Amino acid sequence: MKVGHRIKELRKKFGLRQIDLANSLGVSPQAVSRWEKDDNFPDIYLLRKIARLFDLSLDSLLGMHEEKKDVFEATVFCSGINHFANRAKGLSAKELAQWTNVVLHHMTDIVLGYGGIPVKYTGDGFLCFFSGTGHAERAFTAAIDIDRINADKDIVMFLNAGEIFFGLVGHPDYASKDIYGNVVNRTFLIMDAFSKKIRKGIGITPNVGEMIKEAKELKLIENLEVPVLNEKITVYVKK
């Protein structure tokens, strides 16, 4: 199988448009189109980025052996805006959508810059993931950048790591990309409890903390009660 066809196959398998892949790699959609038509060929640096993005070895990407993985290790990144309902009271539906779009647009650009994959928006929320080499470190750095440029907004972000399934979900005519797995469910549930403890900031689970250098400098929330999970957990916090 030619590399261009392999890239196209992987892109479609994960429900990505050419522009999604291009943004994640820092190239133009036209470049991706040329690769997929075998009119051009990514250099070794980009091949490594593509392999990392799809959590494959370089050998597998180049077709030297098969490596099919529907489930893989990743850092799940979800966010919400505290007091979003209060802001909604003072705006029309269109004004609220416009304000939210500006926030989500900037967040998405930052995530793409660190090789993350946007999954979906849910009102004021944003779900994405990072896979491949250094996925936790890249996710945490993206969260720091988002927090820094949104100092006047009460954005809460939470990171958790583990195995996820990524693919198209739903009726074939309306299917959209999504991620599934226990780690995804836990991320949302813990973030909900976490957002009640802080106005804004970044929270990470201990398993993410083990993978990033900055963890030892972060504050701790110990025995955070997560009612639905019926657990008390420790969370690292960057405010």
C-alpha positions, 0 to 999 in steps of 0.5 A: 500500500502506498503511503498516501493511500495509508494516510487517507485510510487512517484519516477516514478511519478516525473521521478526520477531514483533510483540514483537521489533519493539516491543522494537527500537523501544521501544514496546508490542506493542499499538502495533505491532498497531494500526499493522498493523491501520491503527488507528493510525499511527507518528509521524515519529520512529518511522517513521524508526526503522522505516526505519533498522531495515529499512535502507530509505529513508523514501520506500520505507517509505511506498511512494513507490517500491519498494526491495527489499533482501535484502542490506544493510550491517550490523554483526555482533555475536557473543559467547561466554563463556570457560571456559563448559565449566568452569562447566558442570562444577559445575552441573546441566543445569537450573542451567547453563541458568538461569545462561545464560538470565540472562546472555543475557536481559540482553544481549538487552535491551541490544541491543534498546535500541540497535536491534539485531536478535537472531538466535539463541543457540547454547549460551553464544553470542549472535548479533545485528546492527545495521543502518541509520544509525550501526550500528557505533557503536550495536553498539559502545556496546551491547557496552560496556554489556554488558561493564560490567554483566557485570564478573564474567563472562568474556564475549567480544564481537566486531564485524565489518561488511559485507553480510549476508543476513537472512531465514528459513532452513530447512523452511517449517514450521520455518524460523527467522531467520538471517544469512548472508554472508562477514562472518558467517563471518569474525566467528565465526572471528576471535572464536574466535582472539580469545577465545584471546588475552584473558579477556574484552572487546570486539574489533572489526575495522578496518572497524568501527574506521573507523566509531566515534570510540573506535577511536583510544583502543583497544589493538591486537592485531596479526597475530592468526593466524586458522588457518581463514582462513589470515590474520593480521589486526589487531584493536582491543581494549577490555578 
